[in-house]
């Protein structure tokens, strides 16, 4: 069993085929809200109970966007180097 790649049925992730589109969106929003709560809890732990959570979130977000911008820049530079016509020369 240790070498099997497919987990047994009882460990398989749930399927959402039986849900309507509205219900699926509600599940997605629930996951997004949970992720936000984890993020805010992590930031709160870093800054302590008296820290400015809004400022910590803004710093976190700015850092993520800078990282994203750098990733996009590197990707466009690589596409341009390879001669991709859509790389915004």
N, CA, C and O of each residue as an XYZ file, in Angstrom:
356
protein
N       0.811     -1.188      0.000
C       0.000      0.000      0.000
C       0.860      1.260      0.000
O       0.426      2.296     -0.504
N       2.063      1.194      0.551
C       2.926      2.365      0.625
C       3.347      2.852     -0.753
O       3.693      4.022     -0.911
N       3.325      1.978     -1.751
C       3.766      2.369     -3.086
C       2.604      2.743     -4.001
O       2.825      3.079     -5.164
N       1.372      2.691     -3.498
C       0.220      3.057     -4.305
C       0.159      4.568     -4.464
O       0.405      5.309     -3.512
N      -0.169      5.022     -5.664
C      -0.271      6.444     -5.934
C      -1.677      6.981     -5.699
O      -1.851      8.164     -5.407
N      -2.664      6.129     -5.823
C      -4.040      6.561     -5.651
C      -4.479      6.203     -4.234
O      -4.367      5.052     -3.813
N      -4.982      7.205     -3.500
C      -5.395      6.921     -2.127
C      -6.660      6.059     -2.104
O      -7.411      6.017     -3.079
N      -6.881      5.385     -0.998
C      -8.115      4.603     -0.894
C      -9.325      5.538     -0.904
O      -9.194      6.717     -0.574
N     -10.504      5.026     -1.279
C     -11.693      5.870     -1.396
C     -12.019      6.690     -0.156
O     -12.493      7.820     -0.272
N     -11.776      6.144      1.014
C     -12.115      6.896      2.228
C     -11.220      8.119      2.436
O     -11.561      8.996      3.230
N     -10.084      8.195      1.740
C      -9.188      9.349      1.839
C      -9.295     10.291      0.640
O      -8.595     11.300      0.571
N     -10.169      9.955     -0.295
C     -10.329     10.786     -1.492
C     -10.947     12.135     -1.111
O     -11.767     12.203     -0.195
N     -10.557     13.203     -1.807
C     -11.154     14.507     -1.511
C     -12.642     14.496     -1.886
O     -13.060     13.734     -2.757
N     -13.428     15.336     -1.231
C     -14.860     15.368     -1.547
C     -15.102     15.911     -2.951
O     -14.310     16.693     -3.477
N     -16.201     15.482     -3.541
C     -16.608     16.026     -4.836
C     -17.799     16.952     -4.610
O     -18.537     16.822     -3.633
N     -17.958     17.865     -5.518
C     -19.027     18.846     -5.392
C     -19.965     18.793     -6.597
O     -20.667     19.762     -6.887
N     -19.974     17.670     -7.289
C     -20.805     17.512     -8.476
C     -22.291     17.676     -8.172
O     -23.059     18.092     -9.039
N     -22.693     17.358     -6.968
C     -24.102     17.409     -6.600
C     -24.570     18.815     -6.231
O     -25.765     19.029     -6.031
N     -23.648     19.778     -6.138
C     -24.001     21.138     -5.741
C     -24.354     21.997     -6.944
O     -23.856     21.778     -8.048
N     -25.209     22.966     -6.719
C     -25.532     23.941     -7.766
C     -24.371     24.924     -7.888
O     -23.475     24.946     -7.044
N     -24.394     25.728     -8.930
C     -23.349     26.737     -9.113
C     -23.333     27.703     -7.932
O     -22.260     28.083     -7.464
N     -24.477     28.096     -7.457
C     -24.554     29.004     -6.314
C     -23.955     28.368     -5.068
O     -23.251     29.034     -4.308
N     -24.227     27.093     -4.854
C     -23.668     26.403     -3.705
C     -22.154     26.247     -3.825
O     -21.434     26.359     -2.833
N     -21.679     25.991     -5.028
C     -20.231     25.883     -5.236
C     -19.538     27.207     -4.957
O     -18.459     27.242     -4.365
N     -20.164     28.293     -5.384
C     -19.609     29.621     -5.120
C     -19.579     29.872     -3.617
O     -18.616     30.436     -3.099
N     -20.625     29.458     -2.922
C     -20.668     29.627     -1.457
C     -19.540     28.842     -0.788
O     -18.919     29.333      0.155
N     -19.273     27.631     -1.267
C     -18.163     26.840     -0.723
C     -16.848     27.567     -0.978
O     -16.012     27.673     -0.080
N     -16.661     28.067     -2.196
C     -15.434     28.798     -2.541
C     -15.267     30.027     -1.652
O     -14.174     30.294     -1.154
N     -16.335     30.763     -1.458
C     -16.255     31.953     -0.612
C     -15.919     31.571      0.834
O     -15.186     32.289      1.514
N     -16.454     30.450      1.294
C     -16.118     29.981      2.628
C     -14.636     29.677      2.765
O     -14.019     30.005      3.778
N     -14.067     29.048      1.741
C     -12.628     28.750      1.753
C     -11.829     30.049      1.729
O     -10.848     30.190      2.460
N     -12.241     30.992      0.896
C     -11.532     32.273      0.830
C     -11.588     33.006      2.174
O     -10.586     33.567      2.617
N     -12.746     33.002      2.813
C     -12.877     33.651      4.121
C     -12.000     32.966      5.166
O     -11.385     33.634      5.998
N     -11.943     31.645      5.124
C     -11.094     30.906      6.063
C      -9.620     31.265      5.849
O      -8.877     31.463      6.810
N      -9.209     31.346      4.594
C      -7.818     31.715      4.297
C      -7.507     33.117      4.815
O      -6.427     33.358      5.353
N      -8.446     34.031      4.653
C      -8.247     35.384      5.162
C      -8.100     35.379      6.678
O      -7.276     36.109      7.228
N      -8.891     34.564      7.345
C      -8.799     34.483      8.801
C      -7.440     33.934      9.237
O      -6.865     34.405     10.219
N      -6.928     32.945      8.513
C      -5.592     32.424      8.811
C      -4.536     33.508      8.604
O      -3.635     33.665      9.428
N      -4.647     34.250      7.510
C      -3.699     35.332      7.240
C      -3.730     36.363      8.350
O      -2.687     36.753      8.875
N      -4.926     36.805      8.705
C      -5.040     37.825      9.747
C      -4.541     37.308     11.090
O      -3.924     38.056     11.849
N      -4.799     36.050     11.390
C      -4.299     35.466     12.639
C      -2.772     35.426     12.643
O      -2.145     35.704     13.665
N      -2.177     35.081     11.504
C      -0.721     35.071     11.404
C      -0.127     36.457     11.567
O       0.885     36.633     12.246
N      -0.758     37.436     10.943
C      -0.279     38.810     11.084
C      -0.429     39.282     12.530
O       0.458     39.938     13.077
N      -1.559     38.941     13.137
C      -1.786     39.344     14.534
C      -0.723     38.729     15.438
O      -0.243     39.375     16.370
N      -0.360     37.488     15.161
C       0.669     36.837     15.971
C       2.013     37.546     15.818
O       2.767     37.675     16.782
N       2.307     38.004     14.600
C       3.573     38.711     14.362
C       3.616     40.058     15.066
O       4.641     40.427     15.638
N       2.511     40.797     15.030
C       2.529     42.171     15.542
C       2.109     42.281     17.000
O       2.304     43.320     17.630
N       1.534     41.213     17.535
C       1.102     41.242     18.930
C      -0.283     41.852     19.084
O      -0.848     42.380     18.126
N      -0.822     41.779     20.284
C      -2.198     42.214     20.512
C      -2.407     43.722     20.358
O      -3.525     44.166     20.096
N      -1.358     44.499     20.515
C      -1.503     45.952     20.432
C      -1.028     46.520     19.098
O      -1.052     47.735     18.901
N      -0.596     45.655     18.179
C      -0.097     46.128     16.895
C      -1.213     46.579     15.970
O      -2.383     46.259     16.177
N      -0.833     47.322     14.956
C      -1.784     47.849     13.973
C      -2.004     46.807     12.878
O      -1.178     46.657     11.978
N      -3.125     46.090     12.962
C      -3.406     45.015     12.020
C      -3.577     45.533     10.598
O      -3.110     44.909      9.646
N      -4.243     46.672     10.455
C      -4.451     47.253      9.120
C      -3.106     47.583      8.462
O      -2.907     47.289      7.283
N      -2.198     48.182      9.204
C      -0.876     48.524      8.664
C      -0.090     47.258      8.327
O       0.604     47.210      7.311
N      -0.196     46.231      9.177
C       0.495     44.965      8.912
C      -0.037     44.328      7.643
O       0.733     43.797      6.843
N      -1.352     44.376      7.452
C      -1.954     43.818      6.243
C      -1.492     44.599      5.010
O      -1.165     44.006      3.983
N      -1.468     45.904      5.114
C      -1.021     46.723      3.985
C       0.426     46.421      3.618
O       0.758     46.357      2.434
N       1.295     46.234      4.613
C       2.693     45.864      4.327
C       2.758     44.494      3.665
O       3.486     44.304      2.690
N       1.994     43.535      4.194
C       1.972     42.190      3.618
C       1.511     42.243      2.173
O       2.125     41.632      1.298
N       0.435     42.971      1.921
C      -0.125     43.058      0.574
C       0.853     43.735     -0.384
O       1.036     43.275     -1.510
N       1.470     44.807      0.049
C       2.443     45.514     -0.790
C       3.608     44.592     -1.155
O       4.071     44.594     -2.295
N       4.075     43.811     -0.192
C       5.174     42.879     -0.461
C       4.740     41.810     -1.466
O       5.507     41.469     -2.366
N       3.528     41.280     -1.326
C       3.038     40.257     -2.269
C       2.894     40.843     -3.669
O       3.221     40.178     -4.653
N       2.412     42.074     -3.770
C       2.240     42.686     -5.088
C       3.590     42.996     -5.739
O       3.742     42.871     -6.954
N       4.553     43.396     -4.937
C       5.897     43.624     -5.469
C       6.479     42.316     -5.992
O       7.075     42.272     -7.068
N       6.296     41.253     -5.214
C       6.761     39.932     -5.642
C       6.056     39.509     -6.939
O       6.694     38.986     -7.853
N       4.761     39.734     -7.012
C       3.991     39.397     -8.216
C       4.480     40.205     -9.414
O       4.672     39.658    -10.500
N       4.681     41.510     -9.216
C       5.149     42.367    -10.305
C       6.507     41.902    -10.828
O       6.742     41.882    -12.037
N       7.398     41.530     -9.908
C       8.717     41.051    -10.326
C       8.606     39.737    -11.098
O       9.324     39.527    -12.076
N       7.722     38.868    -10.666
C       7.508     37.609    -11.372
C       6.988     37.867    -12.780
O       7.460     37.254    -13.737
N       6.023     38.768    -12.913
C       5.462     39.090    -14.230
C       6.528     39.738    -15.132
O       6.599     39.460    -16.329
N       7.347     40.601    -14.533
C       8.412     41.247    -15.302
C       9.392     40.208    -15.840
O       9.768     40.251    -17.011
N       9.804     39.275    -14.980
C      10.732     38.228    -15.431
C      10.099     37.361    -16.523
O      10.764     36.986    -17.488
N       8.820     37.050    -16.367
C       8.137     36.234    -17.362
C       8.075     36.966    -18.703
O       8.347     36.368    -19.743
N       7.720     38.250    -18.690
C       7.645     39.009    -19.933
C       9.024     39.174    -20.573
O       9.154     39.124    -21.796
N      10.042     39.368    -19.753
C      11.399     39.465    -20.291
C      11.795     38.154    -20.973
O      12.399     38.165    -22.045
N      11.454     37.037    -20.352
C      11.772     35.737    -20.934
C      10.984     35.505    -22.219
O      11.533     35.008    -23.202
N       9.718     35.855    -22.218
C       8.913     35.708    -23.437
C       9.456     36.598    -24.553
O       9.523     36.188    -25.711
N       9.835     37.803    -24.194
C      10.400     38.725    -25.175
C      11.715     38.164    -25.743
O      11.968     38.222    -26.947
N      12.533     37.624    -24.846
C      13.806     37.046    -25.288
C      13.580     35.905    -26.274
O      14.369     35.700    -27.196
N      12.491     35.166    -26.067
C      12.178     34.055    -26.951
C      11.436     34.479    -28.206
O      11.116     33.645    -29.054
N      11.162     35.772    -28.330
C      10.536     36.279    -29.542
C       9.024     36.197    -29.574
O       8.436     36.216    -30.655
N       8.391     36.109    -28.448
C       6.932     36.043    -28.378
C       6.352     37.394    -28.787
O       6.736     38.417    -28.220
N       5.448     37.424    -29.748
C       4.902     38.700    -30.211
C       4.004     39.381    -29.186
O       3.696     40.562    -29.346
N       3.576     38.685    -28.144
C       2.652     39.257    -27.159
C       3.369     39.727    -25.898
O       2.709     40.061    -24.914
N       4.673     39.761    -25.900
C       5.432     40.064    -24.691
C       5.582     41.571    -24.457
O       6.236     41.971    -23.494
N       5.011     42.393    -25.288
C       5.064     43.839    -25.066
C       6.437     44.432    -25.241
O       6.973     45.075    -24.339
N       6.999     44.213    -26.401
C       8.339     44.739    -26.663
C       8.404     46.234    -26.583
O       9.470     46.817    -26.781
